[in-house]
Amino acid sequence: MLPVLLRIRPDEWFAVRMEDGVPVVGVWLICLLWAVYGGISVWLAKQADARRGDGEETELAAQRWIAVAGLAALLSLPLWIGGLLPEDFAGVPVFGYGVMIFCGFAAGGWTGLRRLKRAGLPEGLAYDMTFWAFAAGIGGARLNYLIREHERVYAAPAGTSLGLFEAIKRTVNLSDGGLVLLGGVVGAALALVWVCRRWKVSPLRAADVAIPSCFLGLAFGRIGCLMYGCCWGDRCELPWAIHFPEGGITYDALVGRGFLSPDAPRTYGLHPTQLYSSFNALILSALTAAYFPRRPRDGAVLAMALLIYPPARATLEVLRGDDTGFLDTGLTLAQSMGIVLFALGALLAAWLTWSPDEKNEGTAAPSGPAPSGPASVAG
């Protein structure tokens, strides 16, 4: 368990000193250089476009992100000059779960570029898909959690009401936990459809490109679950059983349910279901990536994912100990949703089998390099 990787100290951002003979440069100065680099990159790309003179624009998404991140650091300067930090400020925590989620999206976006080009889609689509899937996925995952746990999240002391500021704070307080995978999947899927409409690209083709990357991102995310302590397994007597320390959410949950004595220094042995899930996601990522170049038509990889993920997830749920059940069905929420996803996968597979294939009718995007721009890609 490692919920907090490190703490950022903005009060030391301007430090430029020597420590044990090694120069220590403030983070703000590094961000300033980052902003300069981003600005130069954008300028050079525009100069290259002007020299080429063919009317095409170089994809500048990555350079713009670099420049914006550096600019944000510059704009934060007045906050720290004014001495707004309290004297007992301990630093801004960087959570392991969030870092792994970010790494998952980054790895998924990077590995998806090759499939994107092979499908005849522009590189810029990958940046849009990654960014908006990240934003909508986090939003959907948080919304799902708030719907499920609204009574606990928004509980107010007896005889009092929750103020607006406190309610907003609890809504966005991710440090208290609260991201549910299924909500994130729905949010990311809606973002994918919106981005495809913007770029005039077939959503099925884009989904085929994204599916292996989604599983790869899930593999990273489950490592984040282990670091945070959520999604724990049931009792395990095997040599690889893991124990969570006192004070973590796993320990507190088991004590609260009466499964563990409050005097215990740690939990009893539990299945490392987070690692099981991560390994499962890696396998599914490899399988869908290998199937992608062999798919008979657009949508086949998506159908495959919908058919193989629910049974794998349902099997892993048997070893989970965090979910107590869903609506007295004897199934967990993930298993119940898995039935729906499997049915959708079966319907999609049947439709792909019996419906006409537009790719064979000449309406698919060309396999050569596609022009840049959201409105210039054939679907």
C-alpha positions as CSV (number, residue, x, y, z in Angstrom):
1,M,0.0,0.0,0.0
2,L,1.4,3.4,-1.0
3,P,-1.5,5.8,-1.3
4,V,0.8,8.9,-1.4
5,L,3.9,8.7,-3.5
6,L,5.3,12.1,-2.5
7,R,4.3,15.6,-1.5
8,I,4.9,18.7,-3.6
9,R,6.1,21.8,-1.7
10,P,5.2,24.9,-3.6
11,D,6.9,27.0,-0.9
12,E,10.2,25.5,-2.2
13,W,9.4,26.1,-5.9
14,F,11.7,29.1,-6.2
15,A,14.6,27.4,-4.4
16,V,17.9,27.8,-6.3
17,R,20.6,26.7,-3.9
18,M,23.4,24.2,-3.3
19,E,22.8,21.1,-1.2
20,D,25.7,18.7,-0.6
21,G,27.4,20.1,-3.7
22,V,24.4,19.4,-5.9
23,P,22.4,22.4,-7.3
24,V,18.7,22.3,-6.3
25,V,16.5,24.1,-8.8
26,G,13.0,25.1,-8.0
27,V,10.1,23.3,-9.8
28,W,8.8,26.7,-10.9
29,L,12.0,27.4,-12.8
30,I,11.8,24.0,-14.5
31,C,8.3,24.7,-15.6
32,L,9.4,28.1,-16.9
33,L,12.0,26.3,-19.1
34,W,9.2,23.8,-20.1
35,A,7.0,26.7,-21.2
36,V,9.8,28.2,-23.3
37,Y,10.5,24.8,-24.9
38,G,6.8,24.4,-25.7
39,G,6.6,27.8,-27.2
40,I,9.7,27.3,-29.4
41,S,8.2,23.9,-30.5
42,V,5.0,25.5,-31.6
43,W,6.8,28.3,-33.4
44,L,9.1,25.9,-35.3
45,A,6.2,23.8,-36.4
46,K,4.4,26.8,-37.7
47,Q,7.6,27.9,-39.6
48,A,7.8,24.4,-41.1
49,D,4.1,24.7,-42.2
50,A,4.8,28.1,-43.8
51,R,7.9,26.8,-45.7
52,R,6.0,23.7,-47.0
53,G,3.2,26.0,-48.3
54,D,0.8,23.1,-49.0
55,G,-2.0,24.4,-46.7
56,E,-1.6,21.5,-44.2
57,E,-1.0,22.1,-40.6
58,T,1.4,20.1,-38.4
59,E,-0.2,18.4,-35.5
60,L,0.5,20.7,-32.6
61,A,-1.5,19.1,-29.8
62,A,1.5,17.7,-27.8
63,Q,3.4,21.0,-28.1
64,R,0.4,23.0,-27.0
65,W,0.0,20.8,-23.9
66,I,3.6,21.4,-23.1
67,A,3.2,25.1,-23.5
68,V,0.0,25.3,-21.5
69,A,1.4,23.3,-18.6
70,G,4.4,25.6,-18.4
71,L,2.1,28.7,-18.7
72,A,0.0,27.3,-15.8
73,A,3.1,27.2,-13.7
74,L,3.9,30.8,-14.6
75,L,0.4,32.0,-13.7
76,S,0.7,30.3,-10.3
77,L,3.5,32.6,-9.4
78,P,1.4,35.3,-7.5
79,L,-0.1,32.6,-5.3
80,W,3.2,31.8,-3.7
81,I,4.6,35.3,-3.7
82,G,1.8,36.4,-1.5
83,G,2.6,33.9,1.2
84,L,-0.8,32.3,1.1
85,L,0.4,29.0,2.4
86,P,-0.2,28.2,6.1
87,E,2.8,27.8,8.3
88,D,2.0,24.1,8.9
89,F,1.6,23.4,5.2
90,A,2.8,19.8,4.6
91,G,2.8,19.8,0.8
92,V,0.4,18.8,-1.9
93,P,0.1,15.0,-1.9
94,V,0.6,13.1,-5.2
95,F,-1.5,10.0,-5.0
96,G,-0.2,6.7,-6.3
97,Y,-3.6,5.8,-7.8
98,G,-3.8,9.0,-9.7
99,V,-0.3,8.6,-11.0
100,M,-1.0,5.1,-12.3
101,I,-4.2,6.3,-13.9
102,F,-2.3,9.0,-15.8
103,C,0.4,6.4,-16.8
104,G,-2.3,4.1,-18.0
105,F,-3.8,6.8,-20.3
106,A,-0.3,7.8,-21.5
107,A,0.7,4.2,-22.3
108,G,-2.7,3.5,-24.0
109,G,-2.5,6.6,-26.1
110,W,1.1,5.9,-27.1
111,T,0.5,2.3,-28.1
112,G,-2.7,3.2,-29.9
113,L,-0.9,5.5,-32.4
114,R,0.4,2.6,-34.5
115,R,-3.0,1.0,-34.8
116,L,-4.5,4.4,-35.5
117,K,-2.2,4.9,-38.5
118,R,-2.8,1.3,-39.7
119,A,-6.5,2.0,-39.7
120,G,-5.9,5.1,-41.9
121,L,-6.8,7.6,-39.2
122,P,-5.0,10.8,-38.5
123,E,-2.5,11.1,-35.6
124,G,-4.3,14.0,-34.1
125,L,-7.3,11.8,-33.4
126,A,-5.3,9.9,-30.9
127,Y,-4.5,13.0,-28.9
128,D,-8.2,14.1,-28.9
129,M,-9.3,10.6,-27.9
130,T,-6.8,10.3,-25.1
131,F,-7.5,13.7,-23.6
132,W,-11.3,13.6,-23.7
133,A,-11.5,9.9,-22.7
134,F,-9.3,10.8,-19.7
135,A,-11.5,13.8,-18.7
136,A,-14.8,12.1,-19.3
137,G,-13.6,8.8,-17.8
138,I,-12.6,10.4,-14.5
139,G,-15.8,12.4,-14.4
140,G,-18.0,9.3,-15.1
141,A,-16.1,7.2,-12.6
142,R,-16.5,9.9,-9.9
143,L,-20.2,10.4,-10.7
144,N,-20.9,6.7,-10.5
145,Y,-19.2,6.6,-7.0
146,L,-21.2,9.7,-5.8
147,I,-24.5,8.0,-6.9
148,R,-23.6,4.8,-5.1
149,E,-22.2,6.4,-1.9
150,H,-24.1,9.7,-1.8
151,E,-25.4,9.1,1.7
152,R,-21.9,8.6,3.1
153,V,-20.2,11.3,1.1
154,Y,-22.8,14.0,1.8
155,A,-23.6,13.0,5.4
156,A,-23.8,16.0,7.8
157,P,-23.5,16.0,11.6
158,A,-26.8,15.5,13.4
159,G,-28.9,18.7,13.5
160,T,-26.9,20.5,10.9
161,S,-27.0,20.9,7.1
162,L,-24.2,20.7,4.6
163,G,-23.1,24.0,3.2
164,L,-22.7,24.6,-0.5
165,F,-18.9,25.0,-0.2
166,E,-18.5,21.8,1.8
167,A,-20.7,19.9,-0.6
168,I,-18.6,21.0,-3.6
169,K,-15.5,20.1,-1.7
170,R,-16.8,16.6,-1.0
171,T,-17.8,16.2,-4.6
172,V,-14.3,16.8,-6.0
173,N,-12.3,15.3,-3.1
174,L,-10.7,12.4,-4.8
175,S,-8.3,12.0,-2.0
176,D,-11.1,10.4,-0.1
177,G,-11.4,7.7,-2.8
178,G,-14.3,7.3,-5.1
179,L,-13.7,6.2,-8.7
180,V,-15.8,3.4,-10.1
181,L,-14.5,1.6,-13.2
182,L,-17.9,1.1,-14.9
183,G,-18.8,4.8,-14.6
184,G,-15.4,5.6,-16.2
185,V,-16.1,3.2,-19.1
186,V,-19.4,4.9,-19.8
187,G,-17.9,8.4,-19.6
188,A,-15.0,7.4,-21.9
189,A,-17.3,5.7,-24.4
190,L,-19.5,8.8,-24.7
191,A,-16.4,10.9,-25.2
192,L,-15.2,8.5,-27.9
193,V,-18.5,8.9,-29.8
194,W,-18.4,12.7,-29.5
195,V,-14.8,12.9,-30.7
196,C,-15.6,10.6,-33.6
197,R,-18.5,12.8,-34.7
198,R,-16.2,15.8,-34.5
199,W,-13.6,14.1,-36.7
200,K,-16.2,12.4,-38.9
201,V,-14.7,9.0,-38.2
202,S,-16.5,5.7,-37.8
203,P,-16.9,5.0,-34.0
204,L,-16.6,1.3,-34.6
205,R,-13.2,1.8,-36.3
206,A,-12.0,4.1,-33.5
207,A,-13.3,1.7,-30.8
208,D,-11.2,-1.1,-32.4
209,V,-8.2,1.1,-32.2
210,A,-8.9,2.1,-28.6
211,I,-9.8,-1.3,-27.1
212,P,-6.3,-2.8,-26.6
213,S,-5.2,0.6,-25.2
214,C,-8.1,0.6,-22.8
215,F,-7.1,-2.8,-21.4
216,L,-3.5,-1.6,-21.1
217,G,-4.7,1.4,-19.2
218,L,-6.8,-0.9,-16.9
219,A,-3.7,-2.9,-16.1
220,F,-2.0,0.3,-14.8
221,G,-5.1,1.3,-13.0
222,R,-5.4,-1.9,-11.0
223,I,-1.8,-1.4,-9.8
224,G,-3.1,2.0,-8.6
225,C,-5.9,0.1,-6.8
226,L,-3.3,-2.0,-4.9
227,M,-1.4,1.2,-4.0
228,Y,-4.5,2.8,-2.6
229,G,-5.9,-0.3,-1.0
230,C,-9.3,-0.6,-2.7
231,C,-10.8,-3.5,-4.6
232,W,-9.3,-6.0,-2.2
233,G,-9.7,-9.7,-2.3
234,D,-11.3,-12.3,0.0
235,R,-9.5,-14.3,2.6
236,C,-6.5,-16.2,1.2
237,E,-4.2,-18.8,2.8
238,L,-1.9,-19.1,-0.3
239,P,1.8,-18.1,-0.1
240,W,1.2,-15.0,-2.2
241,A,-1.5,-13.6,0.1
242,I,-1.1,-9.9,1.0
243,H,-1.8,-8.0,4.2
244,F,-2.9,-4.4,4.5
245,P,-1.7,-2.3,7.4
246,E,-3.7,-0.6,10.1
247,G,-5.2,2.7,9.0
248,G,-5.8,1.8,5.4
249,I,-9.3,1.6,3.8
250,T,-9.1,-2.2,3.6
251,Y,-8.3,-2.5,7.3
252,D,-11.0,0.0,8.3
253,A,-13.6,-1.7,6.1
254,L,-12.9,-5.2,7.5
255,V,-13.0,-3.8,11.1
256,G,-16.3,-2.0,10.3
257,R,-17.9,-5.2,9.0
258,G,-16.8,-7.2,12.0
259,F,-14.4,-9.4,10.1
260,L,-11.3,-8.1,11.8
261,S,-10.5,-7.2,15.4
262,P,-9.6,-3.5,16.0
263,D,-6.6,-4.7,17.9
264,A,-5.1,-6.5,14.9
265,P,-1.9,-4.9,13.6
266,R,-2.8,-5.7,10.0
267,T,-5.4,-7.6,8.0
268,Y,-5.5,-11.3,7.6
269,G,-4.2,-12.7,4.3
270,L,-6.2,-11.6,1.3
271,H,-6.1,-12.5,-2.4
272,P,-4.2,-9.8,-4.4
273,T,-7.1,-9.4,-6.7
274,Q,-5.7,-6.1,-7.9
275,L,-2.7,-8.0,-9.3
276,Y,-4.9,-10.7,-10.7
277,S,-7.0,-8.0,-12.5
278,S,-3.9,-6.2,-13.8
279,F,-2.5,-9.5,-15.3
280,N,-5.9,-10.3,-16.8
281,A,-6.0,-6.8,-18.4
282,L,-2.6,-7.3,-19.9
283,I,-3.6,-10.6,-21.4
284,L,-6.8,-9.1,-22.9
285,S,-4.8,-6.1,-24.2
286,A,-2.4,-8.5,-26.0
287,L,-5.2,-10.7,-27.4
288,T,-7.2,-7.7,-28.8
289,A,-4.0,-6.1,-30.2
290,A,-3.1,-9.3,-32.0
291,Y,-6.7,-9.6,-33.3
292,F,-6.8,-6.0,-34.6
293,P,-4.9,-6.5,-37.9
294,R,-6.8,-9.7,-38.5
295,R,-10.3,-8.3,-37.7
296,P,-12.8,-9.0,-40.6
297,R,-14.4,-5.6,-40.3
298,D,-14.7,-2.5,-38.1
299,G,-16.3,-3.3,-34.8
300,A,-15.0,-6.8,-34.5
301,V,-12.4,-6.0,-31.8
302,L,-15.0,-4.2,-29.8
303,A,-17.4,-7.2,-30.1
304,M,-14.5,-9.5,-29.0
305,A,-13.8,-7.3,-25.9
306,L,-17.5,-7.3,-24.9
307,L,-17.6,-11.1,-25.1
308,I,-14.4,-12.0,-23.3
309,Y,-14.1,-9.3,-20.6
310,P,-17.4,-10.0,-18.7
311,P,-16.6,-13.7,-18.1
312,A,-13.1,-12.9,-17.0
313,R,-14.3,-10.1,-14.7
314,A,-17.1,-12.3,-13.3
315,T,-14.5,-15.0,-12.4
316,L,-12.3,-12.4,-10.6
317,E,-15.3,-11.1,-8.7
318,V,-15.6,-14.5,-7.0
319,L,-12.2,-13.8,-5.3
320,R,-13.1,-10.1,-4.4
321,G,-14.1,-9.2,-0.9
322,D,-15.0,-5.6,-1.2
323,D,-18.4,-5.8,-2.9
324,T,-21.2,-7.2,-0.7
325,G,-23.7,-7.7,-3.5
326,F,-26.2,-5.9,-5.7
327,L,-29.9,-5.7,-5.1
328,D,-30.1,-9.1,-3.4
329,T,-29.4,-10.8,-6.7
330,G,-26.5,-12.9,-5.4
331,L,-24.3,-11.1,-7.9
332,T,-22.0,-8.2,-7.6
333,L,-22.6,-5.0,-9.5
334,A,-19.8,-5.8,-11.9
335,Q,-21.2,-9.3,-12.5
336,S,-24.7,-7.8,-13.2
337,M,-23.3,-5.2,-15.6
338,G,-21.2,-7.9,-17.2
339,I,-24.4,-9.8,-18.2
340,V,-25.5,-6.6,-20.0
341,L,-22.2,-6.0,-21.7
342,F,-22.0,-9.7,-22.8
343,A,-25.5,-9.4,-24.3
344,L,-24.4,-6.2,-26.1
345,G,-21.3,-8.0,-27.4
346,A,-23.4,-10.9,-28.7
347,L,-25.8,-8.5,-30.5
348,L,-22.9,-6.6,-32.0
349,A,-21.2,-9.8,-33.2
350,A,-24.5,-10.9,-34.8
351,W,-25.0,-7.6,-36.5
352,L,-21.4,-7.6,-37.8
353,T,-21.9,-11.1,-39.1
354,W,-25.2,-10.5,-41.0
355,S,-25.1,-6.8,-41.9
356,P,-23.5,-5.6,-45.1
357,D,-19.8,-4.6,-44.7
358,E,-19.4,-1.0,-45.7
359,K,-15.6,-1.5,-46.1
360,N,-16.2,-3.8,-49.0
361,E,-18.5,-1.3,-50.6
362,G,-15.7,1.3,-50.8
363,T,-16.9,3.7,-48.1
364,A,-14.1,3.1,-45.6
365,A,-11.3,5.5,-45.0
366,P,-8.2,5.1,-47.3
367,S,-5.3,3.2,-46.0
368,G,-2.8,6.0,-46.9
369,P,-1.9,9.0,-44.8
370,A,-5.0,11.0,-43.8
371,P,-5.1,14.8,-43.8
372,S,-5.1,16.5,-40.5
373,G,-8.1,18.3,-39.0
374,P,-11.3,17.3,-37.3
375,A,-13.5,17.8,-40.3
376,S,-11.4,16.2,-43.0
377,V,-11.5,12.5,-42.3
378,A,-13.8,10.0,-44.1
379,G,-15.8,7.8,-41.7
